[in-house]
Amino acid sequence: DVQLQASGGGLVEVGGSLRLSCAASGFTFDNYVIAWFRQAPGKEKEAVSQIDINGGKTYYRDSVKGRFFISRDNPKNTMYLQMNNVKPEDTAVYYCVRIPDLWGQGTLVTVSS
């Protein structure tokens, strides 16, 4: 099956760190740009970060720049999001997305203050 499987979410304290993983299967992973989106309670989905096919170009929304770091391991068909110095406003369900057309199930990140 063609799918993306996100994992690594959980409860973390303000200022702590967490690493999310996204495992891809059923398609040629290194043919696609991959991204992380998130949806906070009561809010619209928003793009968090994106990485190009070879990992050479990345995008971050302003609110996570300098705190979050995206990477990918093409031989392992896996993408990561290292989240550092987390804030309460980072609380959301995080989704990995194959641009433009495939969403994985989300993983919940809860930041406690």
BALOZA-333897 format. One record per residue (C-alpha): chain; x negated, z negated, y negated. Coordinates in steps of 0.05 Angstrom, whole numbers, plus 5000, padded with zeros to 4 digits. Example, Ala and Ser with C-alpha at 12.3 -4.5 7.8 and 13.67 -1.06 7.14 Angstrom:
BALOZA-333897
   cadena      u      w      v
        A   4754   4844   5090
        A   4727   4857   5021
***
This chain:
BALOZA-333897
   cadena      u      w      v
        A   5000   5000   5000
        A   4979   5013   4928
        A   4975   4945   4895
        A   4939   4897   4849
        A   4935   4824   4869
        A   4918   4774   4815
        A   4893   4704   4831
        A   4857   4645   4800
        A   4910   4617   4754
        A   4925   4543   4749
        A   4924   4483   4704
        A   4865   4475   4658
        A   4851   4428   4600
        A   4839   4451   4529
        A   4768   4473   4522
        A   4760   4485   4596
        A   4745   4549   4635
        A   4780   4590   4688
        A   4764   4655   4722
        A   4819   4703   4742
        A   4809   4756   4795
        A   4847   4820   4809
        A   4838   4854   4876
        A   4859   4927   4882
        A   4878   4964   4944
        A   4907   5031   4964
        A   4876   5074   4910
        A   4808   5095   4884
        A   4793   5035   4839
        A   4735   5066   4800
        A   4778   5124   4777
        A   4819   5080   4732
        A   4816   5038   4669
        A   4840   4968   4685
        A   4868   4915   4639
        A   4894   4844   4634
        A   4961   4832   4599
        A   4996   4766   4590
        A   5065   4740   4575
        A   5075   4672   4544
        A   5142   4636   4551
        A   5193   4668   4506
        A   5146   4722   4481
        A   5132   4795   4494
        A   5077   4819   4539
        A   5012   4832   4503
        A   4946   4865   4521
        A   4889   4815   4528
        A   4830   4857   4550
        A   4813   4924   4580
        A   4752   4954   4614
        A   4734   5026   4626
        A   4717   5059   4691
        A   4643   5041   4692
        A   4649   4975   4655
        A   4611   5001   4595
        A   4667   4995   4545
        A   4713   4936   4535
        A   4770   4916   4490
        A   4792   4846   4471
        A   4850   4823   4428
        A   4825   4785   4368
        A   4850   4718   4391
        A   4807   4718   4453
        A   4744   4751   4427
        A   4682   4709   4441
        A   4720   4666   4492
        A   4744   4714   4546
        A   4700   4763   4583
        A   4725   4820   4627
        A   4684   4851   4683
        A   4693   4893   4745
        A   4658   4902   4811
        A   4676   4972   4834
        A   4646   4967   4905
        A   4690   4906   4915
        A   4751   4937   4882
        A   4758   4875   4839
        A   4765   4858   4765
        A   4753   4791   4733
        A   4772   4754   4670
        A   4727   4695   4652
        A   4766   4650   4605
        A   4725   4599   4566
        A   4744   4548   4514
        A   4817   4558   4530
        A   4871   4538   4480
        A   4944   4518   4489
        A   4965   4587   4463
        A   4930   4619   4523
        A   4985   4591   4568
        A   5019   4651   4599
        A   5029   4691   4662
        A   4969   4739   4667
        A   4978   4808   4698
        A   4926   4858   4719
        A   4946   4929   4703
        A   4921   4997   4725
        A   4928   5039   4662
        A   4978   5068   4654
        A   5023   5059   4713
        A   5013   5000   4760
        A   5025   4926   4749
        A   5006   4871   4796
        A   5043   4806   4804
        A   5023   4754   4754
        A   4983   4690   4759
        A   5004   4631   4716
        A   4953   4597   4670
        A   4974   4532   4639
        A   4930   4499   4586
        A   4943   4425   4577
        A   4928   4390   4512
***
